[in-house]
Amino acid sequence: MDTEYSVAAFYRFTPLLDPGALRAPLLAALDQLHARGTVLLAPEGINGTLSVPERLYDDTLSVLRALPGCEHLQAKRSTSQGHAFRRLKVRLKREIVTLGVPGVNPSETVGTYVAPHEWNALITDPDTLVVDTRNTYEVRLGTFKGAKDPGTETFGAFPEWLEQAASTHNPKRIAMFCTGGIRCEKATSYAKKAGLGDVYHLDGGILAYLKAIPEPESLWRGECFVFDERVALTHGLAQGKAVICRACKFPVSALAQDDPRYVSGVSCPECFDKTSAEQKARFMERQHQVDLAEARGQAHLAGK
């Protein structure tokens, strides 16, 4: 029985003429490899994260690289004790990361890639506007020292914020980053199309930085939220201490877990004042059932 799993986070901007025709064969091939996670297919390319038995990692990448235009697809690899996802999904989308701005095409133009070992020098330059392109609940868990938080709840709200920030700060250059690279790659493509000047982005995203840069040299603060059962990663891509609030689905940092408003499975500082006593009682009963199932050595869907 497999106990060691590898997690592959990947994307590739490449024209897919008929994503729908690729869906069923890809789903079948990944299922044969016991993969779990989500893959998105769209006319602009592929985006996804999969957990697979460690021994089948290379075979999984071979399947992905067999897709049109994906022969050079790269993945950020980390590890997980057990599967990081509950099921396998391959979905069709209009965009693999939804910006909602027509004409933005990272296959044609993007900002300048910056390697992890060159990132610190760039973002500590006072003439650089450092921007976290992720959504606010991700930023709160961790970000780079000195980075601007757009405070957005969706990526679609990012372009308006970016144009206003560029106008306000009038920086010589803009440096953007995100979890694995896809969001900031599209953001820099938008910025160049909008004429916002010199734009740069962290090659491979936060995950590549945390893997490459030793903690004593790192400008990263906190943990990096990931969209799987591990919740967050930290330096060396080790699993962090954050958990998911099962009431509101927001990540809860180690510090916030000491807050009296955090009750496992019931509430956290984010949602405590947003749910009724009746809802909290229902969540409490659900958590009780989860605890009973775990005591019996069984999985309980509500605990996922």
C-alpha positions in Angstrom: 0.0 0.0 0.0 1.3 3.4 -0.9 2.1 5.7 2.0 4.4 8.3 0.3 2.8 10.7 -2.2 4.1 13.4 -4.4 2.1 16.5 -5.1 2.6 18.2 -8.5 1.5 21.8 -9.0 1.7 22.8 -12.7 0.4 25.0 -15.5 1.1 25.7 -19.1 -0.2 28.5 -21.2 -0.5 27.0 -24.7 -3.3 27.1 -27.3 -5.7 24.1 -27.0 -7.9 24.0 -30.0 -10.4 21.5 -28.5 -10.1 21.1 -24.8 -13.3 19.1 -24.6 -11.8 16.3 -26.7 -8.8 16.0 -24.3 -10.9 15.7 -21.1 -12.0 12.1 -21.1 -8.7 10.6 -22.2 -6.8 12.6 -19.7 -9.2 11.7 -16.9 -8.9 8.0 -17.8 -5.1 8.1 -17.9 -4.7 9.9 -14.6 -7.2 7.6 -13.0 -5.1 4.6 -14.0 -2.2 6.3 -12.2 -4.3 6.6 -9.0 -4.0 10.4 -9.2 -6.3 12.7 -7.2 -6.7 16.5 -7.5 -8.1 18.9 -10.1 -7.0 19.7 -13.6 -8.4 22.6 -15.6 -8.4 22.7 -19.4 -9.2 25.8 -21.4 -8.4 27.3 -24.8 -5.5 29.1 -23.2 -3.9 26.0 -21.6 -3.8 23.7 -18.6 -3.6 24.3 -14.8 -3.8 21.9 -11.9 -2.5 20.2 -8.8 -2.4 16.4 -8.4 -1.3 14.0 -5.7 0.0 10.6 -6.9 1.9 7.7 -5.4 5.5 8.7 -5.3 6.5 5.8 -7.6 4.1 7.1 -10.3 5.1 10.7 -10.3 7.2 10.5 -13.5 4.5 8.6 -15.3 2.0 11.3 -14.3 4.2 14.0 -15.8 4.6 12.0 -19.0 0.8 11.9 -19.4 0.6 15.7 -18.9 3.5 16.4 -21.3 1.8 14.3 -24.0 -0.9 17.0 -24.3 -0.6 19.4 -27.2 2.0 22.1 -26.5 2.8 20.7 -23.1 6.0 18.8 -23.8 8.0 21.4 -21.8 5.5 21.5 -18.9 7.2 21.9 -15.5 5.8 21.0 -12.1 6.6 22.1 -8.5 7.0 18.9 -6.5 6.3 18.5 -2.8 5.3 15.6 -0.6 2.3 14.5 1.4 1.6 11.7 3.9 -1.4 10.2 2.1 -3.3 11.7 -0.7 -3.6 15.5 -0.6 -7.0 15.4 -2.3 -10.2 13.3 -2.0 -11.0 12.7 -5.6 -9.9 13.3 -9.2 -11.5 16.0 -11.4 -10.8 17.2 -14.9 -12.8 20.3 -15.7 -13.4 22.5 -18.7 -13.1 26.3 -18.2 -13.0 29.5 -20.2 -9.7 30.4 -18.5 -7.3 28.3 -16.5 -7.0 31.3 -14.1 -10.0 33.7 -14.3 -8.9 37.3 -14.9 -11.9 38.1 -17.2 -10.0 40.6 -19.4 -10.3 39.9 -23.1 -7.0 39.8 -25.1 -4.6 39.0 -22.3 -2.5 36.2 -23.6 0.6 35.0 -21.6 1.5 32.7 -24.6 2.4 35.9 -26.4 3.8 38.3 -23.8 4.6 38.2 -20.1 6.8 40.1 -17.6 10.4 39.3 -16.9 11.0 36.1 -15.0 13.0 36.4 -11.8 14.8 33.4 -10.4 14.2 32.7 -6.6 17.9 33.5 -5.8 17.5 36.9 -7.5 14.2 37.8 -5.9 15.4 39.3 -2.6 17.5 41.9 -4.3 14.6 43.0 -6.6 12.0 43.3 -3.8 14.2 45.2 -1.4 15.0 47.9 -4.0 13.0 51.0 -2.9 12.0 51.7 -6.5 10.2 48.4 -6.8 6.5 48.0 -6.1 6.1 44.5 -4.7 2.6 43.1 -5.3 1.0 39.9 -4.0 -1.5 38.8 -6.7 -3.3 36.3 -4.5 -6.7 36.8 -2.7 -6.9 38.3 0.7 -7.5 35.0 2.7 -4.2 33.6 1.2 -2.2 36.8 1.9 -3.3 36.8 5.6 -1.6 33.5 6.1 1.8 34.7 4.8 3.4 36.9 2.3 6.8 38.6 1.4 8.1 41.3 3.7 7.0 44.7 2.3 4.5 43.3 -0.3 1.3 45.2 -1.1 -1.9 43.3 -0.4 -4.6 44.2 -3.0 -7.3 43.0 -0.6 -9.2 41.2 -3.4 -11.6 38.4 -3.0 -11.3 37.3 -6.7 -8.6 37.6 -9.3 -11.1 39.4 -11.5 -10.9 42.4 -9.1 -7.1 42.6 -9.5 -6.7 44.6 -12.7 -8.5 47.7 -11.4 -6.5 47.6 -8.1 -3.2 47.3 -10.0 -3.9 50.3 -12.3 -4.7 52.4 -9.3 -1.6 51.3 -7.4 0.6 51.9 -10.4 -0.8 55.4 -10.7 -0.5 56.2 -7.0 3.0 54.9 -6.5 4.5 55.5 -10.0 7.2 52.9 -9.4 10.1 52.3 -11.7 9.2 48.6 -11.8 6.5 46.3 -10.5 7.4 42.8 -9.1 4.5 40.3 -8.7 4.2 36.9 -7.1 1.7 34.1 -6.4 1.6 30.5 -5.2 3.0 28.6 -8.2 3.4 31.3 -10.9 0.3 31.1 -13.0 -1.6 34.1 -11.5 1.3 36.5 -11.6 2.2 35.3 -15.1 -1.3 36.4 -16.3 -1.1 39.5 -14.2 2.2 40.6 -15.8 0.7 39.9 -19.2 -2.2 42.2 -18.3 0.2 44.9 -17.0 2.2 44.9 -20.2 -0.9 45.1 -22.3 -2.1 48.0 -20.1 1.2 49.8 -20.5 2.2 49.8 -16.8 5.9 49.8 -17.5 8.6 47.3 -16.4 7.0 44.3 -14.8 8.6 41.2 -13.2 7.4 38.0 -11.6 8.8 35.3 -9.4 9.6 32.3 -11.6 7.9 29.2 -10.1 6.1 31.3 -7.5 6.3 31.1 -3.8 6.6 27.3 -3.9 9.8 27.6 -5.9 11.2 30.2 -3.5 10.4 28.3 -0.4 12.1 25.2 -1.9 15.2 27.1 -3.1 15.9 29.7 -0.4 17.1 28.7 3.1 15.0 30.1 5.9 17.8 32.3 7.3 18.0 34.1 4.0 14.3 34.2 3.3 12.1 37.3 3.1 9.0 35.2 3.3 6.9 35.7 6.5 4.3 33.1 7.6 3.0 30.1 5.6 1.9 29.6 2.0 -1.7 28.6 1.6 -2.2 25.6 -0.8 -5.5 24.3 -2.1 -5.3 20.8 -0.7 -5.6 18.9 2.5 -2.2 20.0 3.7 -3.6 23.6 3.9 -0.2 25.4 4.0 3.5 24.9 3.3 6.6 26.6 4.7 10.3 26.6 4.0 11.6 23.5 2.4 8.0 22.8 1.3 7.3 21.3 4.7 3.7 21.2 5.9 2.8 24.2 7.9 0.6 24.5 11.1 -2.4 26.2 9.5 -5.7 24.4 9.4 -9.0 24.9 7.6 -12.0 26.1 9.5 -14.7 23.6 8.6 -17.4 26.2 9.2 -16.2 28.9 6.7 -13.4 27.1 4.8 -10.9 29.9 5.6 -7.4 29.0 6.6 -6.6 29.5 10.3 -3.0 30.3 11.2 -1.3 28.8 14.2 -1.6 32.1 16.1 -5.4 32.3 15.3 -5.8 28.8 16.6 -5.0 30.2 20.1 -7.9 32.7 19.8 -10.9 31.7 22.0 -13.1 32.2 18.9 -11.5 29.2 17.3 -13.2 26.0 18.0 -12.2 23.1 15.8 -15.0 22.3 13.3 -17.2 25.0 14.7 -15.8 28.6 14.3 -12.7 30.8 13.8 -12.0 34.5 14.2 -13.1 35.0 10.6 -16.6 33.6 10.9 -17.4 33.6 14.7 -19.6 36.7 14.4 -21.1 35.6 11.1 -22.9 32.4 12.3 -25.8 31.9 14.6 -25.9 29.9 17.8 -28.0 27.4 16.0 -25.4 27.0 13.2 -22.6 26.7 15.8 -24.6 23.9 17.6 -25.0 22.1 14.3 -21.3 22.4 13.5 -20.5 21.2 17.0 -22.6 18.0 16.5 -21.0 17.5 13.1 -17.5 17.7 14.7 -18.6 15.3 17.4 -19.4 12.7 14.7 -16.1 13.4 13.0 -14.3 12.7 16.3 -16.2 9.5 16.9 -15.3 8.3 13.4 -11.7 9.1 13.9 -11.7 7.2 17.2 -13.0 4.2 15.3 -10.2 4.6 12.7 -12.8 5.6 10.0 -12.9 8.6 7.7 -15.8 11.0 8.0 -16.6 13.2 5.0 -17.6 16.2 7.1 -14.0 16.2 8.5 -12.5 16.7 5.0 
